[in-house]
């Protein structure tokens, strides 16, 4: 069985073990200003983020805005696990994702390579972002989590910070050309939790950890 440990809030929030890539640094401030001014972005629970990496951020997932909200809210560069439809959304997306350190993730089968790349990023002190539901939610509500988040949590042993994102579903629901309506956006971070494999990562442990992480995310949603 796995064991989880609730961790205290950090005494200070700082950058992880790596600097912001150039484009990440270039876009972060203006995008944050835009979200603040036009969407009233609200960020709660920032004190729960560890003072430095490595750690995992696990969040609910409605659409591409979720990664943008997290990217401008967390005071450290995030290496996101990115599914193919997002990685190849336009010809410019693949070089952009490679530049900012995103990790390509296949969703049609278990992707051992993506797991290894994410673990390597954590070993280098990075913050890794994962959306445990996998593909976008098509109903605007939290779906069941996939076991990838548990595998990362158990194999790495790093803190897992849950995040609940609201408003992104409403911003893009029924919109053409992916242009969001100006609806309020918010993200709320919860206390980090660390999981111990206790000698192994059996299927029951993966299921238990996934369910606990999803329950933590659910408590942060409206």
N, C-alpha and C positions, 0 to 999 in steps of 0.2 A: 504493500500500500504506500501511497505517497503521503507526505506530511507537509502542511503549509504553515508558514509563520508570518503573522502580521508584523510589519515593520513600522517603527516610529516615523513621524514626519521628519523631513530633513531640516537641518539647522540653517541651510542656505541653499540656494539654487544656482548652479553654475553650468558651464559647458561640460560636455562629455570629453572623452580623451582625443577628440579630433576637431579640427577647425572646420568652419563652414566652407564648402566648395564655393567658387567664385559666383556662379549663377544663383545659387541658394542665397548667398549673402547679398547679391545685387537686387533680387526680387523680394526678399523677405520683408523689408521695411515698407516699401510702397504698397505691397499687397496687404499687409497688416493694417496700414492706414486706410486703405480702401474698405476693408471689412469692418473696421471700427466706424468709419464715417457713414457708409451706405447700408450696412447690415447690423449695426449696433452689436458687434461681436462681444460676447461676455465670456470671460475665462474665470472659472472658479476652481479652487483646490490646487493652485499652483504650488502651494507649500508641500504637497505630497510628492512632488517630483524629487528623486534623489539629487544630491548636490553635484554628482558627476556620474558618468557612465561606468560600466555598462548597465543598461536595463532595457526591459521590454515595455512598450506601450501597446495595450490591446484595446481596440475601440470597435464600436458598432459601425456599420457601413451602409450608406444609402447611395452615394455617387462620388464623383471625383472631388467634390467640394470638401469631403471629409479629410482627405490628406492635406489639402490646402489649409484648412482650419487648424489641424494639428501642427503643420509645418511652421505656421506663424505664431503659434501659442507656446510651444515648447522652447525653452532657451538653450537648445542644443540641436545640432543637425540630426535629422532622423533618416535612417536607411530603411525605406519602406519595402516590404514584400509586395510586388506589383504583378497583377495577372496580365495575360497576353493582350486582352482587348484595350487595356490602359497603356501598356508598354508600347503598342504599335498603333495608337489612336491616330497619329498623323506621322508623316515622315520625319518630323522634328523630335518626336517623343523618344525614340530609342537613344540618340546621342545625348539628349537632355538627361534621361534616367541614368545612363552610364556615368555622366559627369557628376551628378549629385549622389551617386552611390546607391541607387535603388537596386533591389535584388529581384530578378525575374522569377516568377512563380507559375508553374503549370498547375491548372486546376482540374485537368481531366484524369489525373492519376497522382499517386504519391510522388512528390518531387524531392528526392533525397539530395540532389545537387543544391537546390534552394535552401534546404535545411542546413547543409554544410556551410554554404556561403553566409547564411545568417549567423550561425555559431561562430564563424571566423570573424565576422564584424563585431560581435559581442566580445570576443577575445581581444580585439584591438581597442576596446573601450567605447565602442559606438552605442548609440541608442537605436534600437530596431523597432520599427512600427509594423504591427500586424493587425489585420481585420479578420478575426477568427471565423466569421460567417462565410468567408470566401467571396463569392460573387456578390454584386450589389443586391441589397434587399429590394424585392419588387412589390412589397406590400407596405413599406414604410414602418415596419416594426422589427424588433430584434428576432433574428432567426437562430436556429441551433448552431452551435459552434462546431468547427471541424477540429480534428486532433492535432493539427500542426502546431497550434499555440502551446499545447501541453508538452509536445516533444521538445520544443525550444525551451520552455520553462524548466523542464525536468533535466534535460541534458546540460543546460548552461548553469542552472542554479542561481541566475541573476534575479533581481526583483522584477515583479510584473506589476505595472501601474495600469489599472483599468481607467478607461475614459469613455464618457457618455457624450455623444455629439447630438445636438438637436437643431432643427431648423433647416438642415440641408435637404431633407426629403421635400419639404414644402417649397423650398426655393427653386427646385428644378422639376417638380411634378407637372407634367403636361407641357413643359416648355420646349419650344423649337430651337434648334441650333445650340442647345446647351447653354443658353443665356439665362442666368438665374434672376428671379424676381427678388426685390429687396425686402426680404422677410428677416426677422431677427435670427441670428445664429448664436449658438452657445456651445461651449465644451466644459465639462466638469470632470476633474481628475479625482480619483479615490485613493485611499491609502495603499501603498505597495504591499505585495505579498510575495514571499519566497517559497518555492516548492522544492522538496527534497525527494529524490528518487528512492532512497533507502535500498540501494543495491540493484535496482532494476527498473525497467519502464514497461510493465505488462499492460495489456489492453485495458484492464480495469482501472489502473492508475491513470492512464491517459484520459479515459472517460471521466473519472472523478475530477481531475484537474481542469479539464475543459469545462465541465459543468460549474465548477466553483468560479472560474474566471468569468464565464458568461453571467453568472449570478451577480458578481461584483459589478459588471458593466450595467446590468439591469437596474441596480439600485441607484445609478447615477442618471437615469433617464427620467423625463417628466412623467 
